Amino acid sequence: MKKIVIAALLFTVLCAALIALGRREPDGTRPRRVEVSGTVRLVGNAPFSALVITGEEREWFVEPEEQDKIIHLQQQQVTVRAKEYYQDRVFANGMSAGRHYYLKDIIVINPKH
């Protein structure tokens, strides 16, 4: 009986976490081509670290498969062209947790030293 209760509790927690993650490209949100300037930074801690470009108004998360293109430019100012899309983040209780912006198909234009 204990195993069933533990399994049900674990299943519930996992489902709540997946719902909270939302979808990466919501319906009606098509990636758009943008030119972004900012500082390349590594944020978070292992195993949940992320590479971001921090601009004056916004922070963009770099898709994991794109990180090799700019990881060597950490702590430097860069300008890139990329496709931008966003994900509305939601807490497990349904409240908004803000919007995360993502970049994919990155082309480095100008690493400023």
Residue pairs with C-beta under 8 A, 6 or more apart in sequence:
16 92
17 92
19 90
19 92
20 89
20 90
20 91
20 92
20 97
21 89
22 87
22 88
22 89
22 90
23 87
24 85
24 87
24 102
25 31
25 85
25 87
26 86
26 87
26 88
29 85
29 86
30 85
31 83
31 84
31 85
31 104
31 105
32 83
32 84
32 85
33 81
33 82
33 83
33 84
34 81
34 82
34 83
34 84
34 103
35 79
35 80
35 81
35 109
36 53
36 55
36 60
36 79
36 80
36 81
36 82
36 84
36 103
37 55
37 77
37 78
37 79
37 80
38 53
38 54
38 55
38 56
38 59
38 60
38 77
38 78
39 53
39 54
39 75
39 76
39 77
39 78
40 51
40 52
40 53
40 70
40 71
40 73
40 74
40 75
40 76
40 78
41 51
41 52
41 53
41 54
41 74
41 75
42 49
42 50
42 51
42 52
42 71
42 74
43 49
43 50
43 51
43 52
44 50
50 61
50 62
51 61
51 62
51 67
51 70
51 71
51 74
52 59
52 60
52 61
52 62
53 59
53 60
53 62
53 70
53 78
53 80
53 103
58 101
59 101
60 82
60 84
60 101
60 102
60 103
61 100
61 101
61 102
61 103
62 70
62 102
62 103
62 106
63 102
63 103
63 104
65 104
66 82
66 103
66 104
66 105
66 106
69 106
69 108
70 78
70 80
70 106
70 108
73 108
73 111
76 111
76 112
76 113
77 111
77 112
78 108
78 109
78 110
78 111
78 112
79 108
79 109
79 110
79 112
80 103
80 106
80 107
80 108
80 109
81 106
81 107
81 109
82 103
82 104
82 105
82 106
82 107
83 103
83 104
83 105
84 101
84 102
84 103
85 101
85 102
85 104
86 99
86 100
86 101
86 102
87 99
87 100
87 102
88 96
88 98
88 99
89 96
89 97
89 98
89 99
89 100
90 96
90 97
91 97
